[in-house]
Amino acid sequence: MALLERSLAEPDRIVGELLQPGGVMALRQLGLESCLENIDAIPCQGYCIYDNGKSV
């Protein structure tokens, strides 16, 4: 598999590496849960977006 980045410029949008709970469940259903091992993955209980110090 090759991953090609469209651009190396910093995007003006939310980006990151977060696998939503549905994605984790799908991996489990496919028997691919081991993909999450040894990659320093940590559970995320939620997140909040701030703009100029205010939650949006």
PDB file of N, CA, C and O in Angstrom:
ATOM      1  N   MET A   1       0.844  -1.155   0.000  1.00  0.00           N
ATOM      2  CA  MET A   1       0.000   0.000   0.000  1.00  0.00           C
ATOM      3  C   MET A   1       0.897   1.228   0.000  1.00  0.00           C
ATOM      4  O   MET A   1       1.928   1.241   0.673  1.00  0.00           O
ATOM      5  N   ALA A   2       0.522   2.246  -0.739  1.00  0.00           N
ATOM      6  CA  ALA A   2       1.234   3.518  -0.743  1.00  0.00           C
ATOM      7  C   ALA A   2       0.263   4.620  -0.357  1.00  0.00           C
ATOM      8  O   ALA A   2      -0.875   4.654  -0.826  1.00  0.00           O
ATOM      9  N   LEU A   3       0.717   5.511   0.492  1.00  0.00           N
ATOM     10  CA  LEU A   3      -0.086   6.659   0.901  1.00  0.00           C
ATOM     11  C   LEU A   3       0.560   7.894   0.311  1.00  0.00           C
ATOM     12  O   LEU A   3       1.709   8.211   0.620  1.00  0.00           O
ATOM     13  N   LEU A   4      -0.173   8.590  -0.533  1.00  0.00           N
ATOM     14  CA  LEU A   4       0.341   9.789  -1.181  1.00  0.00           C
ATOM     15  C   LEU A   4      -0.385  10.999  -0.635  1.00  0.00           C
ATOM     16  O   LEU A   4      -1.616  11.033  -0.614  1.00  0.00           O
ATOM     17  N   GLU A   5       0.366  11.989  -0.195  1.00  0.00           N
ATOM     18  CA  GLU A   5      -0.227  13.229   0.293  1.00  0.00           C
ATOM     19  C   GLU A   5      -0.510  14.139  -0.897  1.00  0.00           C
ATOM     20  O   GLU A   5       0.330  14.310  -1.780  1.00  0.00           O
ATOM     21  N   ARG A   6      -1.698  14.712  -0.904  1.00  0.00           N
ATOM     22  CA  ARG A   6      -2.074  15.619  -1.982  1.00  0.00           C
ATOM     23  C   ARG A   6      -1.204  16.864  -1.954  1.00  0.00           C
ATOM     24  O   ARG A   6      -0.811  17.382  -2.999  1.00  0.00           O
ATOM     25  N   SER A   7      -0.905  17.341  -0.751  1.00  0.00           N
ATOM     26  CA  SER A   7      -0.121  18.553  -0.597  1.00  0.00           C
ATOM     27  C   SER A   7       0.559  18.520   0.760  1.00  0.00           C
ATOM     28  O   SER A   7       0.022  17.953   1.712  1.00  0.00           O
ATOM     29  N   LEU A   8       1.727  19.119   0.857  1.00  0.00           N
ATOM     30  CA  LEU A   8       2.418  19.219   2.139  1.00  0.00           C
ATOM     31  C   LEU A   8       2.109  20.538   2.840  1.00  0.00           C
ATOM     32  O   LEU A   8       2.616  20.795   3.932  1.00  0.00           O
ATOM     33  N   ALA A   9       1.278  21.375   2.216  1.00  0.00           N
ATOM     34  CA  ALA A   9       0.888  22.643   2.839  1.00  0.00           C
ATOM     35  C   ALA A   9      -0.035  22.365   4.026  1.00  0.00           C
ATOM     36  O   ALA A   9      -0.783  21.388   4.027  1.00  0.00           O
ATOM     37  N   GLU A  10       0.027  23.234   5.032  1.00  0.00           N
ATOM     38  CA  GLU A  10      -0.835  23.066   6.206  1.00  0.00           C
ATOM     39  C   GLU A  10      -2.281  23.366   5.822  1.00  0.00           C
ATOM     40  O   GLU A  10      -2.579  24.470   5.368  1.00  0.00           O
ATOM     41  N   PRO A  11      -3.179  22.408   5.996  1.00  0.00           N
ATOM     42  CA  PRO A  11      -4.576  22.614   5.597  1.00  0.00           C
ATOM     43  C   PRO A  11      -5.324  23.524   6.568  1.00  0.00           C
ATOM     44  O   PRO A  11      -4.974  23.621   7.744  1.00  0.00           O
ATOM     45  N   ASP A  12      -6.346  24.180   6.060  1.00  0.00           N
ATOM     46  CA  ASP A  12      -7.190  25.053   6.876  1.00  0.00           C
ATOM     47  C   ASP A  12      -8.441  24.278   7.291  1.00  0.00           C
ATOM     48  O   ASP A  12      -9.566  24.697   7.021  1.00  0.00           O
ATOM     49  N   ARG A  13      -8.225  23.151   7.946  1.00  0.00           N
ATOM     50  CA  ARG A  13      -9.322  22.310   8.409  1.00  0.00           C
ATOM     51  C   ARG A  13      -8.780  21.386   9.489  1.00  0.00           C
ATOM     52  O   ARG A  13      -7.572  21.315   9.716  1.00  0.00           O
ATOM     53  N   ILE A  14      -9.676  20.691  10.139  1.00  0.00           N
ATOM     54  CA  ILE A  14      -9.263  19.759  11.179  1.00  0.00           C
ATOM     55  C   ILE A  14      -8.644  18.532  10.523  1.00  0.00           C
ATOM     56  O   ILE A  14      -9.255  17.907   9.656  1.00  0.00           O
ATOM     57  N   VAL A  15      -7.447  18.196  10.935  1.00  0.00           N
ATOM     58  CA  VAL A  15      -6.791  16.987  10.447  1.00  0.00           C
ATOM     59  C   VAL A  15      -6.141  16.285  11.634  1.00  0.00           C
ATOM     60  O   VAL A  15      -5.866  16.905  12.662  1.00  0.00           O
ATOM     61  N   GLY A  16      -5.911  15.042  11.485  1.00  0.00           N
ATOM     62  CA  GLY A  16      -5.257  14.285  12.546  1.00  0.00           C
ATOM     63  C   GLY A  16      -5.518  12.811  12.361  1.00  0.00           C
ATOM     64  O   GLY A  16      -6.127  12.380  11.381  1.00  0.00           O
ATOM     65  N   GLU A  17      -5.059  12.077  13.292  1.00  0.00           N
ATOM     66  CA  GLU A  17      -5.211  10.633  13.229  1.00  0.00           C
ATOM     67  C   GLU A  17      -6.073  10.197  14.399  1.00  0.00           C
ATOM     68  O   GLU A  17      -5.571   9.923  15.489  1.00  0.00           O
ATOM     69  N   LEU A  18      -7.362  10.136  14.165  1.00  0.00           N
ATOM     70  CA  LEU A  18      -8.316   9.725  15.186  1.00  0.00           C
ATOM     71  C   LEU A  18      -9.249   8.703  14.565  1.00  0.00           C
ATOM     72  O   LEU A  18      -9.918   8.985  13.571  1.00  0.00           O
ATOM     73  N   LEU A  19      -9.292   7.543  15.138  1.00  0.00           N
ATOM     74  CA  LEU A  19     -10.203   6.512  14.662  1.00  0.00           C
ATOM     75  C   LEU A  19     -11.436   6.555  15.546  1.00  0.00           C
ATOM     76  O   LEU A  19     -11.367   6.264  16.740  1.00  0.00           O
ATOM     77  N   GLN A  20     -12.553   6.915  14.959  1.00  0.00           N
ATOM     78  CA  GLN A  20     -13.806   7.018  15.700  1.00  0.00           C
ATOM     79  C   GLN A  20     -14.211   5.639  16.222  1.00  0.00           C
ATOM     80  O   GLN A  20     -13.776   4.622  15.681  1.00  0.00           O
ATOM     81  N   PRO A  21     -15.046   5.596  17.278  1.00  0.00           N
ATOM     82  CA  PRO A  21     -15.467   4.308  17.842  1.00  0.00           C
ATOM     83  C   PRO A  21     -16.052   3.344  16.809  1.00  0.00           C
ATOM     84  O   PRO A  21     -15.835   2.137  16.906  1.00  0.00           O
ATOM     85  N   GLY A  22     -16.782   3.852  15.835  1.00  0.00           N
ATOM     86  CA  GLY A  22     -17.343   2.988  14.797  1.00  0.00           C
ATOM     87  C   GLY A  22     -16.263   2.298  13.978  1.00  0.00           C
ATOM     88  O   GLY A  22     -16.437   1.160  13.543  1.00  0.00           O
ATOM     89  N   GLY A  23     -15.154   2.986  13.770  1.00  0.00           N
ATOM     90  CA  GLY A  23     -14.035   2.389  13.045  1.00  0.00           C
ATOM     91  C   GLY A  23     -13.387   1.267  13.837  1.00  0.00           C
ATOM     92  O   GLY A  23     -13.002   0.240  13.278  1.00  0.00           O
ATOM     93  N   VAL A  24     -13.269   1.474  15.150  1.00  0.00           N
ATOM     94  CA  VAL A  24     -12.718   0.429  16.017  1.00  0.00           C
ATOM     95  C   VAL A  24     -13.640  -0.783  16.004  1.00  0.00           C
ATOM     96  O   VAL A  24     -13.175  -1.920  15.920  1.00  0.00           O
ATOM     97  N   MET A  25     -14.943  -0.544  16.087  1.00  0.00           N
ATOM     98  CA  MET A  25     -15.908  -1.648  16.056  1.00  0.00           C
ATOM     99  C   MET A  25     -15.829  -2.404  14.731  1.00  0.00           C
ATOM    100  O   MET A  25     -15.908  -3.632  14.706  1.00  0.00           O
ATOM    101  N   ALA A  26     -15.673  -1.662  13.622  1.00  0.00           N
ATOM    102  CA  ALA A  26     -15.575  -2.309  12.312  1.00  0.00           C
ATOM    103  C   ALA A  26     -14.325  -3.187  12.231  1.00  0.00           C
ATOM    104  O   ALA A  26     -14.375  -4.295  11.696  1.00  0.00           O
ATOM    105  N   LEU A  27     -13.205  -2.690  12.764  1.00  0.00           N
ATOM    106  CA  LEU A  27     -11.991  -3.507  12.775  1.00  0.00           C
ATOM    107  C   LEU A  27     -12.208  -4.790  13.569  1.00  0.00           C
ATOM    108  O   LEU A  27     -11.772  -5.866  13.159  1.00  0.00           O
ATOM    109  N   ARG A  28     -12.888  -4.666  14.711  1.00  0.00           N
ATOM    110  CA  ARG A  28     -13.174  -5.857  15.526  1.00  0.00           C
ATOM    111  C   ARG A  28     -14.033  -6.849  14.748  1.00  0.00           C
ATOM    112  O   ARG A  28     -13.759  -8.050  14.755  1.00  0.00           O
ATOM    113  N   GLN A  29     -15.069  -6.352  14.081  1.00  0.00           N
ATOM    114  CA  GLN A  29     -15.968  -7.232  13.333  1.00  0.00           C
ATOM    115  C   GLN A  29     -15.248  -7.940  12.188  1.00  0.00           C
ATOM    116  O   GLN A  29     -15.595  -9.065  11.828  1.00  0.00           O
ATOM    117  N   LEU A  30     -14.252  -7.278  11.625  1.00  0.00           N
ATOM    118  CA  LEU A  30     -13.491  -7.859  10.520  1.00  0.00           C
ATOM    119  C   LEU A  30     -12.329  -8.730  10.997  1.00  0.00           C
ATOM    120  O   LEU A  30     -11.606  -9.323  10.196  1.00  0.00           O
ATOM    121  N   GLY A  31     -12.168  -8.794  12.321  1.00  0.00           N
ATOM    122  CA  GLY A  31     -11.053  -9.569  12.859  1.00  0.00           C
ATOM    123  C   GLY A  31      -9.720  -8.875  12.693  1.00  0.00           C
ATOM    124  O   GLY A  31      -8.675  -9.527  12.686  1.00  0.00           O
ATOM    125  N   LEU A  32      -9.743  -7.549  12.559  1.00  0.00           N
ATOM    126  CA  LEU A  32      -8.518  -6.779  12.323  1.00  0.00           C
ATOM    127  C   LEU A  32      -8.132  -5.895  13.503  1.00  0.00           C
ATOM    128  O   LEU A  32      -7.356  -4.953  13.346  1.00  0.00           O
ATOM    129  N   GLU A  33      -8.671  -6.194  14.685  1.00  0.00           N
ATOM    130  CA  GLU A  33      -8.391  -5.372  15.865  1.00  0.00           C
ATOM    131  C   GLU A  33      -6.894  -5.312  16.176  1.00  0.00           C
ATOM    132  O   GLU A  33      -6.422  -4.346  16.776  1.00  0.00           O
ATOM    133  N   SER A  34      -6.161  -6.328  15.774  1.00  0.00           N
ATOM    134  CA  SER A  34      -4.717  -6.342  16.042  1.00  0.00           C
ATOM    135  C   SER A  34      -3.991  -5.191  15.336  1.00  0.00           C
ATOM    136  O   SER A  34      -2.853  -4.874  15.681  1.00  0.00           O
ATOM    137  N   CYS A  35      -4.641  -4.569  14.354  1.00  0.00           N
ATOM    138  CA  CYS A  35      -4.034  -3.415  13.670  1.00  0.00           C
ATOM    139  C   CYS A  35      -3.803  -2.252  14.634  1.00  0.00           C
ATOM    140  O   CYS A  35      -2.990  -1.369  14.362  1.00  0.00           O
ATOM    141  N   LEU A  36      -4.514  -2.252  15.752  1.00  0.00           N
ATOM    142  CA  LEU A  36      -4.395  -1.167  16.723  1.00  0.00           C
ATOM    143  C   LEU A  36      -3.311  -1.434  17.764  1.00  0.00           C
ATOM    144  O   LEU A  36      -3.055  -0.589  18.622  1.00  0.00           O
ATOM    145  N   GLU A  37      -2.678  -2.596  17.695  1.00  0.00           N
ATOM    146  CA  GLU A  37      -1.648  -2.952  18.667  1.00  0.00           C
ATOM    147  C   GLU A  37      -0.286  -2.422  18.236  1.00  0.00           C
ATOM    148  O   GLU A  37       0.035  -2.375  17.048  1.00  0.00           O
ATOM    149  N   ASN A  38       0.503  -2.025  19.224  1.00  0.00           N
ATOM    150  CA  ASN A  38       1.887  -1.579  19.018  1.00  0.00           C
ATOM    151  C   ASN A  38       2.011  -0.356  18.112  1.00  0.00           C
ATOM    152  O   ASN A  38       3.014  -0.199  17.415  1.00  0.00           O
ATOM    153  N   ILE A  39       0.997   0.509  18.119  1.00  0.00           N
ATOM    154  CA  ILE A  39       1.080   1.755  17.344  1.00  0.00           C
ATOM    155  C   ILE A  39       0.893   2.966  18.253  1.00  0.00           C
ATOM    156  O   ILE A  39       0.621   4.069  17.780  1.00  0.00           O
ATOM    157  N   ASP A  40       1.040   2.752  19.571  1.00  0.00           N
ATOM    158  CA  ASP A  40       0.868   3.811  20.570  1.00  0.00           C
ATOM    159  C   ASP A  40      -0.526   4.410  20.537  1.00  0.00           C
ATOM    160  O   ASP A  40      -0.705   5.587  20.851  1.00  0.00           O
ATOM    161  N   ALA A  41      -1.524   3.606  20.155  1.00  0.00           N
ATOM    162  CA  ALA A  41      -2.912   4.078  20.145  1.00  0.00           C
ATOM    163  C   ALA A  41      -3.407   4.230  21.577  1.00  0.00           C
ATOM    164  O   ALA A  41      -3.098   3.410  22.441  1.00  0.00           O
ATOM    165  N   ILE A  42      -4.173   5.278  21.817  1.00  0.00           N
ATOM    166  CA  ILE A  42      -4.768   5.493  23.133  1.00  0.00           C
ATOM    167  C   ILE A  42      -6.258   5.754  22.952  1.00  0.00           C
ATOM    168  O   ILE A  42      -6.666   6.343  21.950  1.00  0.00           O
ATOM    169  N   PRO A  43      -7.069   5.327  23.903  1.00  0.00           N
ATOM    170  CA  PRO A  43      -8.511   5.585  23.805  1.00  0.00           C
ATOM    171  C   PRO A  43      -8.801   7.082  23.888  1.00  0.00           C
ATOM    172  O   PRO A  43      -8.141   7.809  24.630  1.00  0.00           O
ATOM    173  N   CYS A  44      -9.767   7.523  23.140  1.00  0.00           N
ATOM    174  CA  CYS A  44     -10.202   8.921  23.161  1.00  0.00           C
ATOM    175  C   CYS A  44     -11.677   8.934  23.548  1.00  0.00           C
ATOM    176  O   CYS A  44     -12.510   8.347  22.857  1.00  0.00           O
ATOM    177  N   GLN A  45     -11.993   9.595  24.641  1.00  0.00           N
ATOM    178  CA  GLN A  45     -13.370   9.632  25.123  1.00  0.00           C
ATOM    179  C   GLN A  45     -14.174  10.764  24.480  1.00  0.00           C
ATOM    180  O   GLN A  45     -15.390  10.833  24.655  1.00  0.00           O
ATOM    181  N   GLY A  46     -13.515  11.637  23.748  1.00  0.00           N
ATOM    182  CA  GLY A  46     -14.190  12.749  23.083  1.00  0.00           C
ATOM    183  C   GLY A  46     -13.204  13.870  22.821  1.00  0.00           C
ATOM    184  O   GLY A  46     -12.040  13.792  23.214  1.00  0.00           O
ATOM    185  N   TYR A  47     -13.668  14.890  22.169  1.00  0.00           N
ATOM    186  CA  TYR A  47     -12.811  16.038  21.906  1.00  0.00           C
ATOM    187  C   TYR A  47     -13.669  17.282  21.768  1.00  0.00           C
ATOM    188  O   TYR A  47     -14.880  17.194  21.563  1.00  0.00           O
ATOM    189  N   CYS A  48     -13.040  18.428  21.880  1.00  0.00           N
ATOM    190  CA  CYS A  48     -13.742  19.708  21.789  1.00  0.00           C
ATOM    191  C   CYS A  48     -12.908  20.632  20.913  1.00  0.00           C
ATOM    192  O   CYS A  48     -11.679  20.621  20.983  1.00  0.00           O
ATOM    193  N   ILE A  49     -13.564  21.415  20.106  1.00  0.00           N
ATOM    194  CA  ILE A  49     -12.882  22.335  19.203  1.00  0.00           C
ATOM    195  C   ILE A  49     -13.010  23.748  19.754  1.00  0.00           C
ATOM    196  O   ILE A  49     -14.095  24.186  20.137  1.00  0.00           O
ATOM    197  N   TYR A  50     -11.876  24.455  19.787  1.00  0.00           N
ATOM    198  CA  TYR A  50     -11.841  25.826  20.273  1.00  0.00           C
ATOM    199  C   TYR A  50     -11.417  26.759  19.151  1.00  0.00           C
ATOM    200  O   TYR A  50     -10.562  26.415  18.335  1.00  0.00           O
ATOM    201  N   ASP A  51     -12.017  27.934  19.115  1.00  0.00           N
ATOM    202  CA  ASP A  51     -11.639  28.985  18.179  1.00  0.00           C
ATOM    203  C   ASP A  51     -11.481  30.260  18.983  1.00  0.00           C
ATOM    204  O   ASP A  51     -12.443  30.752  19.573  1.00  0.00           O
ATOM    205  N   ASN A  52     -10.276  30.792  19.008  1.00  0.00           N
ATOM    206  CA  ASN A  52      -9.982  31.996  19.788  1.00  0.00           C
ATOM    207  C   ASN A  52     -10.391  31.841  21.247  1.00  0.00           C
ATOM    208  O   ASN A  52     -10.951  32.760  21.846  1.00  0.00           O
ATOM    209  N   GLY A  53     -10.109  30.678  21.809  1.00  0.00           N
ATOM    210  CA  GLY A  53     -10.376  30.444  23.218  1.00  0.00           C
ATOM    211  C   GLY A  53     -11.809  30.099  23.559  1.00  0.00           C
ATOM    212  O   GLY A  53     -12.131  29.915  24.733  1.00  0.00           O
ATOM    213  N   LYS A  54     -12.688  30.004  22.557  1.00  0.00           N
ATOM    214  CA  LYS A  54     -14.094  29.676  22.799  1.00  0.00           C
ATOM    215  C   LYS A  54     -14.426  28.331  22.176  1.00  0.00           C
ATOM    216  O   LYS A  54     -14.017  28.029  21.055  1.00  0.00           O
ATOM    217  N   SER A  55     -15.167  27.538  22.917  1.00  0.00           N
ATOM    218  CA  SER A  55     -15.605  26.253  22.400  1.00  0.00           C
ATOM    219  C   SER A  55     -16.611  26.479  21.279  1.00  0.00           C
ATOM    220  O   SER A  55     -17.549  27.263  21.422  1.00  0.00           O
ATOM    221  N   VAL A  56     -16.409  25.790  20.168  1.00  0.00           N
ATOM    222  CA  VAL A  56     -17.332  25.947  19.031  1.00  0.00           C
ATOM    223  C   VAL A  56     -17.942  24.620  18.649  1.00  0.00           C
ATOM    224  O   VAL A  56     -18.742  24.554  17.715  1.00  0.00           O
TER     225      VAL A  56
END
